[in-house]
Amino acid sequence: MTIPADGIGMHLYTMRDVLAEDYPGTLKRLADIGYRTVGVSGRFDHSAEEIRGFADDAGLKIVLEHVGYARMADNWAGALADVQTLGAQWIVVPSIPVEQRSIEGFRTAAAAFTEAGKAARDAGLKLLFHNHGHDFYEIDGTVLYDILLDVDPELLGFELDLYWAVDGGHDPAKLFQEHPGRFPALHVKDMAADGSWEDVGAGKLDFGAMFEHAASGGVEQYLVEHDKPTDSWASAERSYRGMTEI
């Protein structure tokens, strides 16, 4: 398979240190590296309108924004409107509160996602959930993530973080095959030999094997991410090269 050039993006959490200093300049430099899309995570005192303008000026398309879980009960309509302003297609809840890491807590989250997903659909958007490793905990024979997979696919999709899926003991390729069309966006994050984060292509994850089944999973966007890069720009450049070589 070939990753389309306009599907290679950067999740902006990776670039948070330089975004805080120069948001528009950061987007322009990412475009110069070759990135075509971005996922927004933190606005750094800029409005949705301003960030949309920065992206347009850089020639980048914003495909999604991360919005906190609590926002579903606190002006969700406003969050949806902001994502529309950004020109994105997905609104992503990045995590479930720690106190809800139980079967009942995930069932509560599933119900909340169902209602929030309806509002997103009505706004012409799609709600996605972004995973961490703990979302794959198994309790009394039930994998927590499976509770969310049972939500109506029309109302909830997933931004699969590949690093955290592997960390949680799951094979992304298998998820793609078993739940077709559920994963329109990915966080492409590599794992170092010691289990920490690494630039894409420099770690031990077999992205090629995963991506063989990406079409089954419905993948459209491959967003690079590194949680704690020593040098944001070196990481961005190295990971882009890694993506083009996979």
Disulfide bonds with the S-S distance in Angstrom:
none
